Amino acid sequence: MLLVEMMPTEAYHVNMRDSALLVRGVDTYHHFDEDPRPDAEFSPTAQANWKHAIDRRAKIIFAGSKLPPSEAYGGTRPAT
């Protein structure tokens, strides 16, 4: 499964900084840190960068939650 979230470059998180991959245009707002582009499919570097992005996203999504991150976000709780 692949989840792709697309948003304009002027969008931003209110409480936390996030990262994103610019897929088109120019980012003149700089609200997001840029995710590195994969160097190869499933390379160790690409997988490490993916894990870093998922861990960062989990902190944002689960901030203030009573539940820990699910497997989909690097946690141990089953993703249902």
C-alpha positions as CSV (number, residue, x, y, z in Angstrom):
1,M,0.0,0.0,0.0
2,L,1.2,3.5,-0.8
3,L,-0.2,6.7,0.7
4,V,0.6,9.9,-1.1
5,E,-0.3,13.2,0.4
6,M,0.1,16.2,-1.9
7,M,-0.2,19.8,-0.8
8,P,0.7,23.2,-1.9
9,T,4.1,24.6,-0.8
10,E,2.3,27.3,1.3
11,A,0.8,24.7,3.6
12,Y,2.5,24.0,7.0
13,H,2.0,22.3,10.3
14,V,1.0,24.6,13.1
15,N,2.9,22.9,16.0
16,M,5.8,20.9,14.3
17,R,8.1,21.0,11.4
18,D,7.8,18.2,8.9
19,S,9.6,17.0,5.8
20,A,8.4,16.6,2.2
21,L,9.6,15.8,-1.3
22,L,8.9,18.5,-3.8
23,V,7.5,16.9,-6.9
24,R,6.8,19.9,-9.0
25,G,7.5,23.6,-9.1
26,V,9.5,25.8,-6.7
27,D,9.2,26.0,-3.0
28,T,9.4,29.7,-2.1
29,Y,7.9,29.2,1.4
30,H,10.3,26.7,2.9
31,H,7.8,25.4,5.5
32,F,9.1,21.8,5.1
33,D,12.5,20.3,5.3
34,E,13.3,18.5,2.0
35,D,13.4,14.7,2.0
36,P,16.3,13.4,0.0
37,R,15.4,11.7,-3.3
38,P,16.1,8.0,-3.4
39,D,19.5,7.1,-4.9
40,A,18.3,3.7,-6.0
41,E,15.3,1.4,-5.4
42,F,15.5,-0.2,-1.9
43,S,19.1,0.9,-1.4
44,P,20.4,1.0,2.2
45,T,20.5,4.8,2.0
46,A,17.0,5.1,0.5
47,Q,15.6,2.8,3.3
48,A,17.4,4.8,6.0
49,N,16.0,8.0,4.6
50,W,12.5,6.4,4.4
51,K,12.7,5.3,8.1
52,H,13.8,8.8,9.2
53,A,10.8,10.3,7.3
54,I,8.4,7.8,8.8
55,D,9.7,8.3,12.4
56,R,9.4,12.0,12.0
57,R,5.8,11.7,10.6
58,A,4.9,9.3,13.5
59,K,5.9,12.0,16.0
60,I,3.6,14.5,14.4
61,I,0.7,12.1,13.9
62,F,0.8,10.6,17.4
63,A,1.7,13.7,19.3
64,G,-0.6,13.9,22.3
65,S,-2.1,10.5,21.5
66,K,-2.7,7.8,24.1
67,L,-1.8,5.2,21.5
68,P,1.7,4.5,20.4
69,P,2.6,4.4,16.7
70,S,1.3,1.5,14.7
71,E,3.5,-0.9,12.6
72,A,2.7,1.4,9.6
73,Y,4.7,4.1,11.4
74,G,7.5,2.0,12.8
75,G,5.8,1.1,16.1
76,T,4.8,-2.3,17.4
77,R,1.0,-1.8,17.6
78,P,-0.8,-3.7,14.8
79,A,-1.9,-1.5,11.9
80,T,-5.6,-2.1,11.5
